[in-house]
Amino acid sequence: MDIKSLNDKYHYLSPLMRMEKMFNDFESPRVLATSSFGTSSVVLLHLISKVNPGHPIYFIDTGYHFKQTLEYKEQLQERLKLNVIDIQAPENRHKFTKEHKTYRFNQDLCCHINKVMPVDELKANHDLWISGVLRYQNANRAKMKIFEEKPDIVKFNVLLDMTQKEVELYKYINELPEHPLLPEGYHSVGCENCTVKGIGREGRWVDSFKAECGLHA
C-alpha cells in the first residue's frame, strides 16, 4: 500500500466519507474492526453500522471489564444491530494474570496477555485494522496519521482528527447512548483494576508511566 497517497486522499474527508471510501477501496473480509466499548467507542461503532451493517466487530474481553461496560456492549449491540464477536486470551494465560495479579505488579504483561496477543492472532487474517483513536486523547496519539503502516498490518485511524466537541456533537445528533460510567466521572474506561475517575485518559493506569495498553502504541 502507498500510505502517503492514502493519507493524501483521505485527509480532507469526513469520518463518514472516509469509512465509505475505505470499504470501497478494500475488501471487507480483510478489514479488521475491534472495540473496547469505552466512552468514545459508540462513534466508530455507529459509523460501521451505517456504512457496512453486519461487519464483524471483535470485542476484546480481558476478563477485567466493569459490569457497566458489558451491559453497555449489550445495549449497543441491540441498538445498532452489531455483529459482535468476543475474543479473549486462552484460559490458562488469563488465569496466570489473575493469580499473579499482573494488573497490579506488571501491567504491561497483563495488557499483552489479555489484549495484545488475542488481537495479534486476528491480524494474521486481515490487511487493514479500523481504529477509533483520537488525537486529543494523549501525546502519543497526537503524532498519528489516518493511515499508519505497522509491521503486521495497516492501521486506519478514521476518527483521528475529530475534536472532543465534535465527538460529543456526533453522539448528540445521532442520539447515541453514553457509557454508563461517563456521568460518574470516568472519561476513559478500561479494565476495572486499572481505571479510576478522571478527565480525559488521566484515570488510566494511575501512579504509573503507562499511557497505552500496547494495541495503539
C-alpha positions as CSV (number, residue, x, y, z in Angstrom):
1,M,0.0,0.0,0.0
2,D,1.1,3.6,-0.7
3,I,0.5,5.0,2.7
4,K,1.4,8.6,1.8
5,S,-1.1,8.5,-1.1
6,L,-3.8,7.1,1.1
7,N,-3.3,9.8,3.7
8,D,-3.4,12.5,1.0
9,K,-6.7,11.1,-0.4
10,Y,-8.4,10.6,2.9
11,H,-7.1,13.6,4.8
12,Y,-9.9,16.1,3.8
13,L,-12.7,13.7,4.0
14,S,-15.2,13.5,6.9
15,P,-15.1,10.3,9.1
16,L,-18.2,9.1,7.4
17,M,-16.8,9.6,3.9
18,R,-13.5,8.0,4.9
19,M,-15.4,4.9,6.1
20,E,-17.4,4.7,2.9
21,K,-14.3,5.1,0.8
22,M,-12.3,2.6,2.8
23,F,-15.0,-0.1,2.3
24,N,-14.9,0.7,-1.4
25,D,-11.1,0.6,-1.6
26,F,-10.5,-2.5,0.5
27,E,-12.1,-6.0,0.5
28,S,-14.4,-6.2,3.5
29,P,-13.3,-9.7,4.8
30,R,-9.7,-8.3,5.0
31,V,-10.8,-5.4,7.2
32,L,-10.5,-5.9,11.0
33,A,-12.7,-3.9,13.4
34,T,-12.2,-4.1,17.2
35,S,-13.8,-2.2,20.1
36,S,-13.4,-1.8,23.8
37,F,-16.9,-0.4,24.1
38,G,-15.4,2.5,26.0
39,T,-16.7,6.1,26.4
40,S,-16.0,7.2,22.8
41,S,-16.4,3.8,21.1
42,V,-20.0,4.4,20.0
43,V,-19.0,6.9,17.3
44,L,-16.9,4.3,15.5
45,L,-19.5,1.6,16.0
46,H,-22.2,3.8,14.7
47,L,-20.2,4.6,11.5
48,I,-19.5,0.9,10.8
49,S,-23.2,0.1,11.4
50,K,-24.2,2.7,8.8
51,V,-21.7,2.0,6.2
52,N,-21.3,-1.8,6.4
53,P,-24.0,-3.3,8.5
54,G,-23.1,-6.8,9.9
55,H,-19.4,-6.3,9.6
56,P,-17.7,-8.3,12.4
57,I,-16.7,-6.3,15.4
58,Y,-14.4,-8.0,17.8
59,F,-14.7,-7.2,21.5
60,I,-11.6,-7.8,23.5
61,D,-12.9,-9.5,26.6
62,T,-10.0,-9.1,29.1
63,G,-11.9,-10.7,31.9
64,Y,-11.5,-7.5,33.9
65,H,-14.1,-5.2,32.4
66,F,-16.6,-3.2,34.5
67,K,-20.0,-4.8,34.6
68,Q,-21.3,-1.5,33.2
69,T,-19.1,-1.9,30.1
70,L,-20.5,-5.4,29.5
71,E,-24.0,-4.0,29.9
72,Y,-23.2,-1.1,27.5
73,K,-21.9,-3.6,24.9
74,E,-25.2,-5.5,25.0
75,Q,-27.1,-2.2,24.7
76,L,-25.2,-1.1,21.7
77,Q,-25.3,-4.5,20.1
78,E,-29.0,-4.4,20.2
79,R,-29.5,-0.7,19.3
80,L,-27.1,-0.7,16.4
81,K,-27.6,-4.3,15.3
82,L,-23.9,-5.0,15.7
83,N,-22.3,-8.3,14.8
84,V,-20.1,-8.6,17.9
85,I,-17.7,-11.4,18.4
86,D,-16.0,-11.9,21.7
87,I,-12.3,-12.7,21.8
88,Q,-10.1,-13.4,24.8
89,A,-6.8,-14.9,26.0
90,P,-6.6,-18.6,26.5
91,E,-7.9,-19.5,29.9
92,N,-4.5,-20.7,31.3
93,R,-2.9,-17.3,30.3
94,H,-5.7,-15.3,31.8
95,K,-5.6,-17.4,34.9
96,F,-1.9,-16.6,35.2
97,T,-2.6,-12.9,35.2
98,K,-5.3,-13.3,37.8
99,E,-3.3,-15.5,40.2
100,H,-0.2,-13.3,40.0
101,K,-2.2,-10.0,40.0
102,T,-0.2,-8.8,36.9
103,Y,-2.7,-5.9,36.6
104,R,-1.0,-4.6,39.8
105,F,2.6,-5.7,39.5
106,N,3.3,-5.9,35.8
107,Q,0.6,-4.0,33.9
108,D,2.4,-4.2,30.5
109,L,2.5,-8.0,30.8
110,C,-1.2,-8.1,31.8
111,C,-2.2,-6.0,28.8
112,H,0.0,-8.0,26.5
113,I,-1.6,-11.3,27.5
114,N,-5.2,-10.2,27.7
115,K,-5.3,-7.6,24.9
116,V,-2.4,-7.6,22.5
117,M,-1.9,-11.3,22.0
118,P,-5.6,-12.1,21.1
119,V,-5.6,-9.2,18.6
120,D,-2.3,-10.3,17.1
121,E,-3.9,-13.6,16.2
122,L,-6.6,-11.7,14.4
123,K,-4.2,-9.5,12.4
124,A,-2.8,-12.5,10.6
125,N,-6.1,-12.8,8.6
126,H,-6.5,-9.1,7.8
127,D,-4.8,-6.3,5.9
128,L,-6.3,-3.2,7.5
129,W,-7.4,-2.5,11.1
130,I,-10.0,0.1,11.8
131,S,-9.1,2.1,15.0
132,G,-11.1,4.7,16.9
133,V,-8.2,6.5,18.4
134,L,-8.4,10.3,18.7
135,R,-5.5,12.8,18.6
136,Y,-6.8,14.8,21.5
137,Q,-6.6,11.8,23.9
138,N,-2.9,11.9,24.6
139,A,0.5,13.0,23.3
140,N,1.3,9.6,21.7
141,R,-1.9,9.7,19.6
142,A,-1.3,13.4,18.6
143,K,1.5,12.2,16.4
144,M,-0.5,9.6,14.5
145,K,-1.8,9.8,10.9
146,I,-5.0,8.4,9.4
147,F,-3.2,5.5,7.8
148,E,-0.2,4.0,9.6
149,E,1.9,1.1,8.4
150,K,2.8,-1.3,11.1
151,P,5.0,-4.4,10.8
152,D,2.0,-6.8,10.5
153,I,-1.0,-4.6,9.4
154,V,-2.1,-1.1,8.3
155,K,-4.0,0.9,10.9
156,F,-6.9,3.1,9.7
157,N,-7.5,5.8,12.3
158,V,-10.7,7.0,10.8
159,L,-11.7,9.4,13.6
160,L,-8.3,10.7,14.4
161,D,-8.8,14.4,13.8
162,M,-12.2,14.7,15.4
163,T,-12.2,17.1,18.4
164,Q,-13.8,16.3,21.7
165,K,-16.6,18.7,20.9
166,E,-17.1,17.0,17.5
167,V,-17.3,13.6,19.2
168,E,-19.9,14.9,21.7
169,L,-21.9,16.6,18.9
170,Y,-21.9,13.4,16.8
171,K,-23.3,11.5,19.8
172,Y,-25.9,14.1,20.5
173,I,-27.1,14.5,16.8
174,N,-27.4,10.7,16.4
175,E,-28.9,10.2,19.8
176,L,-26.4,7.6,20.8
177,P,-26.3,6.3,24.4
178,E,-23.4,7.2,26.6
179,H,-21.3,4.7,28.5
180,P,-23.0,4.5,32.0
181,L,-19.7,5.3,33.8
182,L,-19.2,8.6,31.9
183,P,-21.6,10.6,34.0
184,E,-20.0,9.2,37.1
185,G,-16.7,10.9,36.2
186,Y,-14.9,8.1,34.2
187,H,-13.9,9.9,31.0
188,S,-11.9,6.9,29.8
189,V,-12.8,3.3,30.7
190,G,-10.6,0.3,30.5
191,C,-10.2,-2.7,32.9
192,E,-11.7,-2.2,36.3
193,N,-8.5,-2.9,38.2
194,C,-6.6,-0.2,36.3
195,T,-9.2,2.6,35.9
196,V,-10.3,5.3,38.2
197,K,-12.3,8.5,37.7
198,G,-10.5,11.2,35.7
199,I,-10.7,13.8,32.9
200,G,-9.5,12.5,29.5
201,R,-7.3,9.5,30.0
202,E,-5.8,10.6,33.3
203,G,-7.8,7.9,35.1
204,R,-6.0,5.1,33.3
205,W,-3.0,3.3,35.0
206,V,-2.8,5.9,37.7
207,D,0.6,6.3,39.5
208,S,2.5,4.7,36.6
209,F,4.2,5.8,33.5
210,K,1.9,3.7,31.4
211,A,-0.3,5.5,28.9
212,E,-1.3,2.8,26.3
213,C,-2.3,-0.8,26.6
214,G,0.0,-1.7,23.7
215,L,-2.6,-2.0,21.0
216,H,-2.1,1.5,19.7
217,A,1.4,2.3,20.8
